[in-house]
Amino acid sequence: MIIYFSGTGNSLKIAQQLAEQTNDTAIHINQAEQSEILMSSSIGFVFPVYNYDIPVLVKNFIKKTDFPKSIFTFGIITHGGDKGNALFNLSTLLKEKDVELTYTNDVLMPVSSRIMYGMVTDKIAERTANAKAKVTHIASELRNRINNQKGGRKKHLLALISHMVESNFLKKRFTPVIDSEICTNCGICIDACPALNITEQSSKAFIGANCVQCMTCIHWCPHVAIHFKSRQVKAKQQYHHPDVKLKELIINKNR
């Protein structure tokens, strides 16, 4: 079983490709059932690096889930150039559940977080093409149950940065808001939000207090009605994996 979390589709595409090449199944983290996990012969996690760390939804999932002992477990992270402490922290979390992380790897992808700084995502064609070759290599090692986990050391400076980004001040700065004058209440952001944090209020979409800063809503809004509090977002700054359709990402079906 390959359990993935994805906002723009980068990690979703990697999970799909790995599942196809290893004869496995890719399941969104919100749909992974405890009973299926306990019966699995292997468990893999595919997710993006957020603020040099693991996305909070992935952390929470691992903390509340029981895993089979002595199982082949792997972690594949997608990132834009810095792996941070994501794999180290994944290994640490799993050890707390008495599970050893057997195999790890990473895939360089387009940087969707550039939108935070008003920048346009670049190197899309180059990185998505290279990612396919990297996935083929990873899939081969997974089929052969390669054990490449050598531990690794925690990067304390990056851990400090991650902690600072999680402060209430920076969370508020990077929590998106919806422009009610532009919003057409199409419901895409409501259905796509992995944190179930967007609802309908007064016939408009509204972002609640439990945002995980995944930026799914910002990148997929067809009317560019979602932006950061201090800055508008432009259509050319939106990004999602070119081979991922919106219907593949929507798993909530709240409406």
N, C-alpha and C positions, 0 to 999 in steps of 0.2 A: 504494500500500500504506500502510495506517495501522497503525502498531505501537503498542500500548498496554500500559500497566502499571496495574493497579488492585487495591486491597485490599478496599474496601467497595463497589465497583461504580460509584462516581462517574465515574471516567475511562473505565471500560468503557462506560457508557451514552453518554457523549459520543462516544466512538470509534464506537459502533454507529450513532448518529444521523448523524454525519458521513459514514460509509461509505454509508449509505442515500441520503443527499441528494447525494452526489458520485459515485455509482456506483462506489464503491471497495470494498476489502476490509479489514476490521479483524482484525488478528492479534495474539494475546498475544505479548509480547516473548520468552517462553520457546519459542514455536513458530515464530518468524520464521527462515526458512532463508536462508543466504547466497546461494544460487543465485537465489532469488526476488527478493531485494533488488537484485541486480545487473541483473536484467531489468526492474525497475520503472521507470515513467515519472515517478513522483513518490514521495517518501517522507515520511510524516508521523509525528510522535511525539505521543502523548497520555498524560499522566501527572500525578499529583498533586505538589504542592510538599511536600517533606519537610524540616523544619527550615530553611526559607528556601532550599532547594537542590534538586537533582535526586536522586531515589531512587538508592541505590547500585547496584541491579540495572540501572537504565537507564544509568548511567555506565559500568558494566562492559561492557554490551552494545555501546555505541557504540565503546569503546576497542578491542574485539576484532573489530569488523565492518568490512568494506570496503564502501564506497558508490560508486555511479556518480558520476563527475564531471559538473559542469554539469547537475545535475538539480534540479527544483523540490522544495525541501525545506521543510517547515513544522513548527512546534512549537506545540501547544496544551496549556496547563497548567490544571489545576483546583486551586482553593485556597479557603481560608476567609476571605480578607481581605487577605493579604499575599503578593505574588508573589515576594518575596525576590530572590535572584540566579539563580533557576532558568533563565529564558530567556537571561540573559547567559552563564551557564555552559554551557547547551546550545549556544549559538552558538560559544563558545570550543572546546568539545570537537569540534564538527564541523569547525571551521577546522583543527584539528590533523589531521583526516583529509582535508584539502583540499576540503571541502564547505562551501558558503555556505548559511546558514539564510535562506531567502527570505522566509518569512512567519511571523509569530508572533501569538498571541492568547491570551486567558485566559478562563476561565469560573468565576464565583463559585458555590461549592457549599456544602452543609452541612459543618460542621467535624467530621470524624470523630475528630480527635485530642483533642477535649475529654475523651474518656474517660480520658486520662492523668491528668487533674486531678479526677476524680470528678464530672465535669459531664455533663449530658444534652445531646445534640445538639439544636439548635433551628433554627427557620426552614426546616424541611425542605420543606414544601409551597411556600413562597414562592420559595426559591432553585431548586428543581428546575423549577418552572414558568418562572421567568425564564431558566433555562439553556436551555430549549428554543428560546426566541426568539433567544438569543445564538448558538446553534448554527446556526440558519437563516441568520443574518447571516454567520457565518464560512464556512458551506458555499458561499454565493453568492460570496464573495471567493475561495475556493479554486477554484471552477469557472472563474473568470475569471483565475486565476493572478496575483492581485494581489501585488505586491512591496511590503511595508510595513516591511521590516527596516531600521531606522535605527541599529543598533548598541545604544547604551545604555551606561551607566556601572555599574561594579561598586560595590555598596554594602558598604563595607569593614566596618562594624559588624556587619551581618548575616552577613558571611562569617566574622567572628570567633565569633559565636554558633554558627554551623553547625559550626565547628571544635571548639568546646567541647562541643557535644552529642555529637560523635563520640568524645569521650574515653571511656576504659574505664569510668570511674566512672559517667557518665551512661548509657552503654550498658547497664550492669548494672542500673541503676535502672529503665530502661524496657524491659528484656527480660522478656517474659511468662513465667510459670511455670504448670504445670498441677497442679491439686489432684487427686491420685490418688484421693481419697475420693469425689470428685464425678464424675470422668471415667468414662464408660461404654465407652470405646474404640470409639466410633462411626466413627472414621476421617475425619471431615469435615476436621479441622484438618490431618491428614496430606496429604490430597488437595488442599486449598486453598492450602497454604503455597507461595508462589511461589519461595522460596529452597530448597525441598526440605530443610528444616531440622528437620522434625518426623518422628519415627519411632515405631515401637511397641517398647516395652520392658516386659517382664513383664506383657503384656496391657493396657498402658496407653500413652497417648500421651506422648511425651517431647520437649521442645524442646532442640535441640542448641546448639552454640556459634556458629553462623553466622546468628543472627537479624538481620534487617534492619529491625526495629521497624516493620513495615508494619501491624501490628495486625489482619491478616486473621483470624487464629485467634481473637482475643479477640472480635471483633464477630460472628463467625459461629457460635461454639460454641453449640449448642442447649441445653446444660445449664449455661452460664455457669461452666464449670470452669476457665477460663483467666483469670488476673489478673496484676497487677503484684506484685512481691515485697513491697512495703510496703502494699499496699491491695487489698482485694477489689473486684471489679467486679460491679455489679448489672445485672439484665436490662434495666432501663429506660435504662441508659447505653449499651447496644449500639446500633449503627447500621449499616445498609447501605441503599443506594439502594432506594427503595420499588418501583422497576420492574425490578429486577435479581433473577433467581432464582439460587439457589446453584449449580445445574447449569451456568449460564453462566460462572461464575467458576472452577469446577474444571477444570483442564487437566492435572493431573499423573497421576491415576489410578494411584497407587502401589500400591494394594492389589488 
